[in-house]
Amino acid sequence: ALTDLQTTLSSVGVMPFLVSGTLLGYARNRGFLSHDKDIDVGIFASQNIFDVVTLLSQNGQFEVKYKYLRIENTYQVPIVHRRTGMSIDIFVYHPHGDQLITGVHGNFGYTQNFTFTPFALETVRFLDIDFSIPANTELNLQENFGAWQVSDPYFISHLECPTTVDVGGMVYLVVARLEMLRAVVEGKKVKVERIAKILRQWQASPYAMDP
């Protein structure tokens, strides 16, 4: 799935790069994380997102989830690789002052943003193929995961990413509720307790959940 995506995008000069959990897998063991369920790549906003979507739609190998597209500031384009059924999140990195900003478009209309130190790209071997990654890999992972060297299968990226924008704000606490519901439904007791601890930290917020 990742190889097909790179082949498709690079054919028109768009260079996807590994980010988030996929980049973490590369840094840790030069492969995918055993508990990872999808693939994460990034592109820069200077690479026209609508041209990318058109290309992926016409290619036939991918299903594009159009509901995530925005007229302005599209930060995330989820796609599915048809042959394998593998989900791929394409995160779009926009200039934002002296930083880069990307985000997740929620199912209920909100956008949760994350900022990163700008980076150039470098080429590495991943799964015996050349892929691009942020040249400041360790800093990028630190901004994404904190202590990224330590395995934490219960890490809640939407709540614990160090560069989450507006921590404790309305979107953040809506996401916390949704993550709590998901953890309850999936029977993940450790995650439920972890999210409850986060919610208690923000009891003073006007958007806090009732104890």
PLY file of the C-alpha trace (Angstrom):
ply
format ascii 1.0
element vertex 211
property float x
property float y
property float z
element edge 210
property int vertex1
property int vertex2
end_header
0.00 0.00 0.00
2.77 2.43 0.93
4.81 1.53 -2.14
1.82 2.01 -4.45
1.11 5.40 -2.89
4.69 6.56 -3.32
4.82 5.34 -6.92
1.57 7.12 -7.74
2.45 10.45 -6.14
6.09 10.56 -7.22
4.95 10.15 -10.83
3.77 13.78 -10.68
6.59 15.08 -8.50
4.81 14.83 -5.14
7.09 13.34 -2.50
5.22 11.81 0.47
7.22 11.42 3.67
6.81 9.11 6.66
5.27 10.72 9.76
3.65 9.86 13.08
3.36 6.14 13.86
4.95 5.05 10.58
7.96 7.29 11.18
8.14 5.96 14.74
8.24 2.41 13.40
11.08 3.35 11.09
13.07 5.00 13.91
12.49 2.14 16.35
12.93 -0.96 14.24
13.08 0.03 10.55
9.62 -1.44 10.08
6.01 -0.97 11.10
4.98 -1.00 14.76
3.33 -4.30 15.68
0.25 -2.55 17.12
-0.13 0.06 14.36
-3.35 -0.21 12.36
-2.71 2.23 9.52
-0.04 4.11 7.57
0.82 7.78 8.15
2.46 9.96 5.52
2.75 13.69 5.03
2.91 16.10 2.12
3.53 19.83 2.09
0.64 22.20 1.32
2.69 23.68 -1.52
1.88 20.44 -3.36
-1.70 21.20 -4.41
-3.93 18.90 -2.38
-6.74 18.94 -4.95
-4.35 17.79 -7.69
-3.23 15.01 -5.34
-6.83 13.97 -4.66
-7.67 14.01 -8.38
-4.65 11.84 -9.12
-5.51 9.31 -6.41
-9.15 9.21 -7.50
-8.30 8.54 -11.13
-5.53 6.06 -10.38
-7.99 3.31 -9.39
-5.83 1.87 -6.62
-7.21 4.07 -3.85
-10.53 5.09 -2.35
-10.52 8.72 -1.24
-12.70 9.76 1.70
-13.92 13.04 0.24
-15.86 14.18 3.32
-12.57 15.18 4.93
-11.70 17.70 2.22
-11.98 21.42 3.00
-12.06 24.35 0.60
-9.36 25.96 2.73
-6.82 24.34 5.03
-7.31 20.66 4.37
-5.04 19.02 6.93
-5.91 15.35 6.51
-6.93 13.17 3.56
-7.73 9.57 4.61
-7.57 7.03 1.79
-7.86 3.25 1.52
-5.64 1.05 -0.63
-8.21 -1.06 -2.46
-6.12 -4.21 -2.97
-5.04 -4.59 0.66
-7.79 -2.68 2.48
-5.05 -0.74 4.29
-5.98 2.72 5.58
-3.54 5.54 4.89
-3.72 9.00 6.45
-2.17 11.72 4.31
-1.42 14.70 6.57
-0.98 18.07 4.89
1.63 20.37 6.47
0.93 24.11 6.10
3.22 27.04 6.97
2.08 28.61 10.24
4.24 31.51 11.40
7.64 29.99 12.13
6.15 26.49 12.38
4.31 23.89 10.33
0.75 22.98 11.21
-1.26 19.88 10.34
-4.31 18.29 11.88
-7.09 15.74 12.07
-10.58 16.37 10.71
-13.09 14.81 13.09
-16.27 13.05 12.06
-18.35 15.75 13.78
-16.97 18.75 11.90
-14.14 19.85 14.18
-10.44 20.05 13.31
-7.74 19.29 15.86
-4.39 20.85 15.02
-0.77 20.02 15.81
2.33 22.14 15.17
5.87 21.09 14.32
9.28 22.62 13.79
9.84 23.03 10.00
11.95 20.36 8.37
13.71 19.42 5.18
13.49 15.88 3.84
16.08 13.17 3.56
15.93 9.78 1.86
16.24 6.50 3.77
15.77 2.81 3.05
12.52 1.52 4.49
11.21 -1.94 3.59
13.99 -2.11 0.97
12.63 0.95 -0.83
13.73 4.59 -0.74
11.32 6.81 1.23
11.53 10.37 2.49
11.47 11.29 6.17
11.89 14.58 8.07
15.61 15.33 8.36
15.08 16.29 12.02
13.55 12.87 12.77
14.32 12.77 16.49
12.96 16.28 17.10
9.88 15.52 15.00
9.18 12.36 16.99
9.76 14.17 20.28
7.23 16.83 19.27
4.78 14.10 18.28
5.21 11.56 21.07
7.37 13.03 23.83
9.56 10.16 25.06
9.32 8.33 21.73
12.15 5.90 22.52
9.95 4.18 25.14
7.26 1.85 23.78
3.78 2.95 24.87
0.99 1.01 23.11
-1.61 3.02 25.06
-0.34 6.42 23.87
-3.31 8.63 22.93
-2.00 10.80 20.11
-5.03 13.11 20.04
-4.61 13.98 23.72
-0.94 13.42 24.59
0.92 14.85 21.60
3.16 17.61 23.08
2.43 20.00 20.21
-1.37 19.75 20.31
-2.90 23.18 19.72
-5.33 24.57 22.32
-4.86 21.88 24.98
-7.77 22.07 27.41
-9.93 23.96 24.91
-13.28 22.98 23.45
-12.01 20.76 20.62
-9.49 19.07 22.91
-12.14 18.15 25.47
-14.63 17.03 22.82
-11.93 14.72 21.50
-11.26 13.49 25.05
-14.92 12.51 25.41
-14.87 10.68 22.08
-11.64 8.87 22.96
-13.16 7.88 26.29
-16.25 6.43 24.59
-14.09 4.51 22.13
-11.95 3.08 24.92
-15.06 1.99 26.84
-16.61 0.33 23.77
-13.34 -1.44 22.96
-12.94 -2.57 26.57
-9.52 -0.91 27.00
-9.47 -0.37 30.76
-5.96 1.11 30.88
-6.91 3.69 28.26
-10.16 4.55 30.06
-8.24 5.27 33.26
-5.64 7.28 31.37
-8.24 9.48 29.68
-10.11 9.93 32.97
-6.88 11.25 34.51
-6.49 13.73 31.65
-10.11 14.87 32.02
-9.61 15.47 35.74
-6.63 17.74 34.95
-8.95 20.07 33.02
-11.85 20.31 35.47
-11.38 24.08 35.65
-11.99 24.45 31.91
-15.44 25.77 30.88
-15.62 22.80 28.50
-14.79 20.18 31.14
-16.77 16.98 31.52
-18.82 16.68 34.68
-16.99 14.41 37.19
0 1
1 2
2 3
3 4
4 5
5 6
6 7
7 8
8 9
9 10
10 11
11 12
12 13
13 14
14 15
15 16
16 17
17 18
18 19
19 20
20 21
21 22
22 23
23 24
24 25
25 26
26 27
27 28
28 29
29 30
30 31
31 32
32 33
33 34
34 35
35 36
36 37
37 38
38 39
39 40
40 41
41 42
42 43
43 44
44 45
45 46
46 47
47 48
48 49
49 50
50 51
51 52
52 53
53 54
54 55
55 56
56 57
57 58
58 59
59 60
60 61
61 62
62 63
63 64
64 65
65 66
66 67
67 68
68 69
69 70
70 71
71 72
72 73
73 74
74 75
75 76
76 77
77 78
78 79
79 80
80 81
81 82
82 83
83 84
84 85
85 86
86 87
87 88
88 89
89 90
90 91
91 92
92 93
93 94
94 95
95 96
96 97
97 98
98 99
99 100
100 101
101 102
102 103
103 104
104 105
105 106
106 107
107 108
108 109
109 110
110 111
111 112
112 113
113 114
114 115
115 116
116 117
117 118
118 119
119 120
120 121
121 122
122 123
123 124
124 125
125 126
126 127
127 128
128 129
129 130
130 131
131 132
132 133
133 134
134 135
135 136
136 137
137 138
138 139
139 140
140 141
141 142
142 143
143 144
144 145
145 146
146 147
147 148
148 149
149 150
150 151
151 152
152 153
153 154
154 155
155 156
156 157
157 158
158 159
159 160
160 161
161 162
162 163
163 164
164 165
165 166
166 167
167 168
168 169
169 170
170 171
171 172
172 173
173 174
174 175
175 176
176 177
177 178
178 179
179 180
180 181
181 182
182 183
183 184
184 185
185 186
186 187
187 188
188 189
189 190
190 191
191 192
192 193
193 194
194 195
195 196
196 197
197 198
198 199
199 200
200 201
201 202
202 203
203 204
204 205
205 206
206 207
207 208
208 209
209 210
